[in-house]
Amino acid sequence: MIGMIMFGVALIMLMFGFPVAFTFGGVALFFGIFAEGMDLFAFMPYRIMSVMQNTVLMAVPLFIFMGVVLQRTKLAEQLLTSMGRLFGGLPGGLAISTVLVGALLAASTGVVGASVVAMGLISLPVMLAHNYDKRLATGTICASGTLGQIVPPSIILIILGDVLGLPVGDLFKAAVGPGMVLIGLYIFYILILTRFKPQTAPPMPPDDSISRGKEIRDALLAIIPPLALIVVVLGSIFTGIATPTESSALGGVGAVILAIIYRQFTFKMVWDASKDTVKVTAMVFAILIGATAFSMVFSYTGGDYLLEEWLLMLPGEQWGFIILAMLVILILGFFIDFVEISFIIVPILAPVAEALGINMVWFAILVAMNLQTSFLTPPFGFALFYLKGVAPPNVKTTDIYKGIIPFILIQLLVLGLIIVFPEWFGMSSSY
């Protein structure tokens, strides 16, 4: 039972706010010495070296760099301004444009924090100035900003691909359908809400100083450059021309080219973007190394076999396991980050899923969709904190919490659809 005890201790420490990487590493060190002594860690340097030499994980810093550079080109500002003019005359038009811009930012940057902050600074004041309901405005921004978790190129899909030993390109292809359905349901919800409660999102008054043709032209000029980058990056992966790692490098170069096109390129901008990339990448890899030590001790003490044996005895076999796994990930998402869940929980569940004959690509998409909700679920939903940090004082935390509930339910609905009807999304539940 040592493995199960150390797992519980690690979760408790995380809930108390201890740093993730040091929590996993410290708990592993304490229980490893208790169970075997320092000799257990003799092979730890080789495990760390294998992590650092993993070519799949090279895509993580490159895609992060691409996203940070694009965030500094004021891409979000231009997209929101032009799309707001284009759809603002419709009831709920500003909210719809926010969803569409969130989708474009997700596919071109994939950085959740940057997307939420950018739309919170630009779109939220405009929606509030036009008498949008605070709950609808904040919920739309938080939900749209987290689309980068499922819409490729997604960092979480790269991590899951490495953890589960799956081709990242296959995960990107499989995630396109669920991502599009999620975006469509967000827009459908806004349209239905404004149909029955038009006061929650009144249309913007028309701007007579700008013709309709100019509005469409400005929108196209704002959309085409990032859309071209998306097509090049994802298209090179889907057609097999480049691996995800190679396409991430292509994306980084493309982001710099877009910065030049938008006249935002400076060497200082590249330097600052590089520093931000190093900070985020160091955090991810520090957690990965701590998780590697944790999983090594957990496996040595027999915790993985004990848990696997218990999970295989669940009633309902495949479906019983899927329901329990999704519930566990959903509940843990209220308290800990998607990175920890990916590196600690998913490797424990993966052998059981394989033993039950579950299609691992389908399982990875279920996990990714489930993890997206971890950014929205209180008390530790990061998207909620990002938005609260830039929201006006009259927007209360309760407004954000209430506003996000319908979008969480939509995400759970899509998750349920993928579980029950995987063939709708071009997948199968079993091998």
C-alpha positions as CSV (number, residue, x, y, z in Angstrom):
1,M,0.0,0.0,0.0
2,I,3.0,2.3,0.0
3,G,2.3,3.4,-3.6
4,M,-1.3,4.3,-2.8
5,I,-0.2,6.2,0.4
6,M,2.4,8.3,-1.5
7,F,-0.2,9.1,-4.2
8,G,-2.6,10.4,-1.5
9,V,0.1,12.4,0.1
10,A,1.1,14.0,-3.2
11,L,-2.5,15.0,-3.9
12,I,-2.9,16.5,-0.4
13,M,0.3,18.6,-0.8
14,L,-0.9,19.8,-4.2
15,M,-4.2,20.9,-2.8
16,F,-2.3,22.9,-0.1
17,G,-0.5,24.8,-2.9
18,F,3.0,23.2,-2.8
19,P,5.0,23.6,-6.1
20,V,4.1,20.7,-8.4
21,A,7.5,19.6,-9.5
22,F,9.0,19.7,-6.0
23,T,6.0,17.9,-4.6
24,F,6.3,14.9,-6.9
25,G,10.1,14.8,-6.6
26,G,10.1,15.2,-2.8
27,V,7.4,12.6,-2.2
28,A,9.2,10.2,-4.5
29,L,12.5,10.8,-2.7
30,F,11.0,10.3,0.8
31,F,9.0,7.1,0.0
32,G,11.7,5.8,-2.3
33,I,14.3,6.0,0.5
34,F,11.8,4.5,3.0
35,A,11.0,1.6,0.6
36,E,14.5,0.7,-0.8
37,G,17.1,3.3,0.0
38,M,19.1,5.6,-2.3
39,D,20.0,2.7,-4.6
40,L,16.5,3.0,-6.1
41,F,17.5,6.3,-7.7
42,A,20.7,5.0,-9.4
43,F,18.9,5.0,-12.8
44,M,17.3,8.3,-12.3
45,P,19.9,10.2,-14.5
46,Y,19.2,7.8,-17.4
47,R,15.4,8.5,-17.1
48,I,16.1,12.3,-17.1
49,M,18.3,11.9,-20.1
50,S,15.6,10.0,-22.0
51,V,13.2,12.8,-21.3
52,M,15.6,15.5,-22.5
53,Q,16.3,13.5,-25.7
54,N,12.7,12.9,-26.6
55,T,12.2,14.5,-30.0
56,V,8.4,14.5,-29.7
57,L,8.6,16.9,-26.7
58,M,10.8,19.2,-28.7
59,A,7.5,20.4,-30.3
60,V,6.4,21.8,-26.9
61,P,8.8,24.8,-26.7
62,L,8.5,25.5,-30.4
63,F,4.7,25.7,-30.4
64,I,4.9,27.8,-27.2
65,F,7.3,30.2,-28.9
66,M,4.9,30.4,-31.9
67,G,2.0,31.3,-29.6
68,V,3.9,33.9,-27.6
69,V,5.2,35.6,-30.7
70,L,1.7,35.8,-32.2
71,Q,0.3,37.1,-28.9
72,R,2.8,39.9,-29.1
73,T,1.8,40.9,-32.7
74,K,-1.5,42.2,-31.5
75,L,-3.2,39.5,-33.6
76,A,-6.0,39.1,-31.1
77,E,-6.7,42.9,-31.1
78,Q,-7.0,43.0,-34.9
79,L,-9.2,39.9,-35.0
80,L,-11.5,41.0,-32.3
81,T,-11.9,44.5,-33.7
82,S,-12.7,43.4,-37.3
83,M,-14.9,40.4,-36.3
84,G,-16.7,42.6,-33.8
85,R,-17.6,45.1,-36.5
86,L,-18.7,42.2,-38.8
87,F,-21.0,40.4,-36.4
88,G,-21.8,43.1,-33.8
89,G,-25.0,44.1,-35.5
90,L,-26.5,40.7,-34.7
91,P,-28.0,39.9,-31.2
92,G,-25.1,38.2,-29.4
93,G,-22.8,39.1,-32.3
94,L,-20.0,40.3,-30.1
95,A,-20.1,37.0,-28.2
96,I,-20.2,35.0,-31.4
97,S,-17.2,36.9,-32.8
98,T,-15.3,36.2,-29.5
99,V,-15.9,32.5,-29.9
100,L,-14.7,32.6,-33.5
101,V,-11.6,34.7,-32.6
102,G,-11.0,32.2,-29.7
103,A,-11.0,29.4,-32.2
104,L,-8.5,31.1,-34.5
105,L,-6.3,32.0,-31.6
106,A,-6.5,28.4,-30.4
107,A,-5.4,27.0,-33.7
108,S,-2.7,29.6,-34.2
109,T,-1.3,30.2,-30.7
110,G,-2.7,27.5,-28.4
111,V,-1.7,29.5,-25.3
112,V,-4.7,29.6,-23.0
113,G,-3.5,32.3,-20.7
114,A,-2.6,34.7,-23.5
115,S,-6.0,34.1,-25.3
116,V,-8.1,34.7,-22.2
117,V,-6.1,37.8,-21.2
118,A,-6.2,39.3,-24.7
119,M,-9.9,38.8,-25.1
120,G,-10.5,40.0,-21.5
121,L,-8.7,43.2,-22.2
122,I,-10.2,43.9,-25.6
123,S,-13.6,42.2,-25.9
124,L,-14.9,42.3,-22.3
125,P,-15.0,46.2,-22.1
126,V,-16.7,46.4,-25.4
127,M,-19.4,43.8,-24.5
128,L,-20.0,45.5,-21.1
129,A,-20.3,48.9,-22.8
130,H,-23.0,47.5,-25.1
131,N,-25.0,46.2,-22.1
132,Y,-24.1,42.5,-22.4
133,D,-24.9,40.4,-19.4
134,K,-21.8,40.0,-17.3
135,R,-22.2,36.3,-17.0
136,L,-22.6,35.7,-20.7
137,A,-19.6,38.0,-21.5
138,T,-17.2,36.4,-19.0
139,G,-18.3,32.9,-19.7
140,T,-17.9,33.3,-23.4
141,I,-14.3,34.7,-23.0
142,C,-13.2,32.0,-20.6
143,A,-14.7,29.1,-22.7
144,S,-13.3,30.5,-26.0
145,G,-9.9,31.1,-24.5
146,T,-9.6,27.4,-23.5
147,L,-10.3,26.1,-27.0
148,G,-6.5,25.8,-27.4
149,Q,-6.6,22.7,-25.2
150,I,-8.5,20.6,-27.8
151,V,-8.1,22.5,-31.1
152,P,-4.7,21.5,-32.7
153,P,-1.9,22.3,-32.4
154,S,-2.6,21.7,-28.8
155,I,0.2,21.3,-26.2
156,I,-1.8,18.8,-24.2
157,L,-2.2,16.6,-27.3
158,I,1.6,16.6,-27.7
159,I,2.1,15.6,-24.1
160,L,-0.6,12.9,-24.3
161,G,1.0,11.6,-27.5
162,D,4.3,11.2,-25.7
163,V,2.7,9.7,-22.5
164,L,0.6,7.2,-24.4
165,G,3.1,6.5,-27.1
166,L,0.8,7.7,-29.9
167,P,1.6,9.6,-33.1
168,V,0.8,13.3,-32.4
169,G,-0.4,13.7,-35.9
170,D,-3.1,11.1,-35.4
171,L,-4.2,12.9,-32.2
172,F,-4.3,16.3,-34.1
173,K,-6.5,14.7,-36.8
174,A,-8.9,13.1,-34.3
175,A,-9.2,16.4,-32.3
176,V,-10.5,18.5,-35.3
177,G,-14.0,17.0,-35.2
178,P,-14.6,17.4,-31.5
179,G,-13.1,20.9,-31.6
180,M,-15.4,22.0,-34.4
181,V,-18.5,20.6,-32.7
182,L,-17.6,22.4,-29.4
183,I,-17.2,25.7,-31.3
184,G,-20.5,25.1,-33.0
185,L,-22.4,24.4,-29.8
186,Y,-20.9,27.5,-28.1
187,I,-22.3,29.6,-30.9
188,F,-25.6,27.7,-30.9
189,Y,-26.0,28.3,-27.2
190,I,-25.4,32.0,-27.7
191,L,-28.0,32.2,-30.5
192,I,-30.6,30.3,-28.5
193,L,-30.0,32.5,-25.4
194,T,-30.3,35.7,-27.3
195,R,-33.4,34.4,-29.1
196,F,-35.3,34.0,-25.8
197,K,-33.5,36.6,-23.7
198,P,-32.4,39.4,-26.2
199,Q,-31.6,41.8,-23.4
200,T,-28.6,39.6,-22.4
201,A,-26.7,40.5,-25.6
202,P,-28.2,43.4,-27.6
203,P,-26.9,44.2,-31.1
204,M,-24.4,47.0,-31.6
205,P,-25.7,50.1,-33.3
206,P,-24.4,50.3,-36.9
207,D,-21.4,52.4,-37.6
208,D,-22.3,54.6,-40.6
209,S,-18.7,55.8,-41.0
210,I,-17.6,52.3,-42.2
211,S,-19.2,50.6,-45.2
212,R,-20.2,46.9,-45.1
213,G,-17.7,46.2,-47.8
214,K,-14.9,47.7,-45.7
215,E,-16.0,45.7,-42.7
216,I,-15.8,42.5,-44.7
217,R,-12.4,43.5,-46.2
218,D,-10.9,44.3,-42.8
219,A,-12.2,41.0,-41.4
220,L,-10.6,39.1,-44.3
221,L,-7.3,40.9,-43.9
222,A,-7.2,40.1,-40.2
223,I,-8.2,36.4,-40.7
224,I,-6.2,35.4,-43.8
225,P,-2.6,35.6,-42.3
226,P,-3.2,33.5,-39.2
227,L,-5.4,31.2,-41.2
228,A,-2.6,30.7,-43.7
229,L,-0.2,29.8,-40.8
230,I,-2.7,27.3,-39.4
231,V,-3.1,25.7,-42.9
232,V,0.7,25.4,-43.3
233,V,1.4,24.0,-39.9
234,L,-1.5,21.6,-39.6
235,G,-1.6,20.8,-43.3
236,S,2.1,19.8,-43.3
237,I,1.3,17.3,-40.4
238,F,-2.0,15.9,-41.9
239,T,-0.5,15.4,-45.4
240,G,2.6,13.7,-43.9
241,I,5.0,16.3,-45.3
242,A,6.4,17.1,-41.9
243,T,6.3,15.6,-38.4
244,P,4.7,17.6,-35.6
245,T,8.2,18.6,-34.3
246,E,9.2,19.9,-37.8
247,S,5.9,21.7,-38.3
248,S,6.3,23.4,-34.9
249,A,9.6,24.8,-36.1
250,L,7.8,25.9,-39.3
251,G,5.2,27.5,-37.1
252,G,7.8,29.5,-35.1
253,V,9.3,30.9,-38.3
254,G,5.8,31.6,-39.6
255,A,4.9,33.5,-36.4
256,V,8.0,35.7,-36.9
257,I,7.0,36.4,-40.5
258,L,3.5,37.4,-39.4
259,A,5.1,39.7,-36.8
260,I,7.0,41.4,-39.7
261,I,3.8,41.6,-41.7
262,Y,2.0,43.2,-38.8
263,R,5.0,45.6,-38.3
264,Q,5.5,44.3,-34.7
265,F,8.9,42.7,-35.2
266,T,11.8,43.8,-33.1
267,F,14.7,41.9,-31.7
268,K,13.5,42.8,-28.2
269,M,10.2,41.2,-29.0
270,V,11.9,38.0,-30.1
271,W,14.1,38.1,-26.9
272,D,11.1,38.6,-24.6
273,A,9.2,35.9,-26.4
274,S,12.1,33.5,-26.1
275,K,12.4,34.2,-22.3
276,D,8.7,33.5,-21.8
277,T,9.0,30.3,-23.8
278,V,11.9,29.2,-21.6
279,K,9.9,29.9,-18.5
280,V,6.9,27.9,-19.6
281,T,9.0,25.0,-21.0
282,A,11.1,24.8,-17.9
283,M,7.9,24.5,-15.8
284,V,6.6,21.7,-18.0
285,F,9.9,19.7,-18.0
286,A,10.4,20.3,-14.3
287,I,7.0,18.7,-13.6
288,L,7.9,15.9,-16.1
289,I,11.1,15.1,-14.3
290,G,9.4,15.1,-10.9
291,A,6.6,12.9,-12.3
292,T,9.2,10.5,-13.7
293,A,10.7,10.1,-10.2
294,F,7.2,9.7,-8.8
295,S,6.1,7.0,-11.3
296,M,9.4,5.1,-10.8
297,V,8.8,4.8,-7.1
298,F,5.1,4.2,-7.5
299,S,5.8,1.3,-9.9
300,Y,8.6,-0.1,-7.7
301,T,6.3,-0.3,-4.6
302,G,3.7,-2.1,-6.6
303,G,1.1,0.6,-6.7
304,D,0.6,0.4,-10.4
305,Y,-0.2,-3.4,-10.2
306,L,-2.5,-2.9,-7.3
307,L,-4.4,-0.1,-9.0
308,E,-4.5,-2.0,-12.4
309,E,-5.9,-5.1,-10.7
310,W,-8.6,-3.1,-9.0
311,L,-9.6,-1.2,-12.2
312,L,-9.8,-4.4,-14.2
313,M,-12.3,-5.8,-11.7
314,L,-14.7,-2.9,-12.2
315,P,-18.3,-3.9,-13.3
316,G,-19.0,-3.1,-16.9
317,E,-15.4,-3.7,-18.0
318,Q,-14.6,-1.2,-20.7
319,W,-17.5,1.2,-20.0
320,G,-17.1,0.9,-16.3
321,F,-13.5,1.9,-16.6
322,I,-14.2,4.8,-19.0
323,I,-16.9,6.2,-16.7
324,L,-14.7,6.0,-13.6
325,A,-11.6,7.3,-15.4
326,M,-13.5,10.4,-16.7
327,L,-15.0,11.0,-13.3
328,V,-11.6,10.9,-11.6
329,I,-10.0,13.2,-14.2
330,L,-12.9,15.6,-13.9
331,I,-12.8,15.8,-10.1
332,L,-9.0,16.1,-10.0
333,G,-9.3,18.9,-12.6
334,F,-11.1,21.0,-9.9
335,F,-7.9,21.0,-7.9
336,I,-4.8,20.3,-10.0
337,D,-3.4,21.3,-13.4
338,F,-3.7,19.4,-16.6
339,V,0.1,18.9,-16.7
340,E,0.1,17.0,-13.5
341,I,-2.9,14.9,-14.5
342,S,-1.2,14.0,-17.8
343,F,2.1,13.0,-16.3
344,I,0.8,11.2,-13.2
345,I,-2.8,10.0,-13.7
346,V,-2.8,9.1,-17.4
347,P,0.2,6.8,-17.2
348,I,-1.6,4.8,-14.4
349,L,-4.8,4.5,-16.5
350,A,-3.1,3.8,-19.8
351,P,-2.1,0.1,-19.2
352,V,-5.7,-0.7,-18.0
353,A,-7.1,0.9,-21.1
354,E,-4.8,-1.1,-23.3
355,A,-5.6,-4.3,-21.4
356,L,-9.4,-3.7,-22.0
357,G,-8.8,-3.3,-25.7
358,I,-9.7,0.4,-25.8
359,N,-8.7,2.5,-28.8
360,M,-6.0,4.7,-27.3
361,V,-6.5,7.6,-29.8
362,W,-10.1,7.7,-28.7
363,F,-9.1,7.5,-25.0
364,A,-6.6,10.4,-25.5
365,I,-9.2,12.6,-27.1
366,L,-11.6,11.9,-24.1
367,V,-8.8,12.8,-21.7
368,A,-8.0,16.0,-23.6
369,M,-11.6,17.1,-23.8
370,N,-12.0,16.3,-20.1
371,L,-8.8,18.2,-19.2
372,Q,-10.1,21.3,-21.0
373,T,-12.8,21.7,-18.3
374,S,-10.0,21.9,-15.7
375,F,-9.3,25.4,-16.9
376,L,-12.9,26.4,-16.2
377,T,-13.9,24.5,-13.0
378,P,-13.6,26.4,-9.7
379,P,-12.0,26.8,-7.3
380,F,-8.7,26.6,-9.3
381,G,-9.7,27.1,-12.9
382,F,-6.8,29.0,-14.4
383,A,-9.0,30.7,-17.1
384,L,-11.2,32.2,-14.3
385,F,-8.1,33.7,-12.6
386,Y,-6.7,35.0,-15.9
387,L,-10.0,36.8,-16.7
388,K,-10.5,38.1,-13.1
389,G,-7.0,39.6,-13.2
390,V,-7.9,41.9,-16.2
391,A,-11.6,42.4,-15.6
392,P,-13.1,45.7,-14.5
393,P,-13.8,46.1,-10.8
394,N,-17.6,45.8,-11.4
395,V,-17.2,42.2,-12.6
396,K,-17.3,40.0,-9.6
397,T,-15.8,36.5,-9.2
398,T,-19.3,35.2,-8.8
399,D,-20.3,36.6,-12.2
400,I,-17.4,34.6,-13.8
401,Y,-18.3,31.5,-11.9
402,K,-22.0,31.7,-12.9
403,G,-21.2,32.6,-16.5
404,I,-18.9,29.6,-17.1
405,I,-21.5,26.9,-15.9
406,P,-23.4,26.6,-19.2
407,F,-20.1,26.3,-21.1
408,I,-18.9,23.6,-18.8
409,L,-22.1,21.7,-19.4
410,I,-21.6,22.0,-23.1
411,Q,-18.1,20.6,-22.8
412,L,-19.4,17.7,-20.8
413,L,-22.1,17.2,-23.4
414,V,-19.5,16.9,-26.2
415,L,-17.5,14.6,-24.0
416,G,-20.5,12.4,-23.6
417,L,-21.2,12.4,-27.3
418,I,-17.6,11.3,-28.0
419,I,-18.0,8.5,-25.5
420,V,-21.4,7.2,-26.7
421,F,-21.0,8.0,-30.5
422,P,-17.3,7.9,-31.3
423,E,-18.1,7.0,-34.9
424,W,-19.7,10.5,-35.4
425,F,-16.2,11.9,-34.9
426,G,-14.4,9.3,-37.1
427,M,-13.2,7.2,-34.2
428,S,-13.8,3.8,-32.7
429,S,-14.0,2.9,-29.0
430,S,-12.0,-0.3,-29.4
431,Y,-9.2,-1.7,-31.5
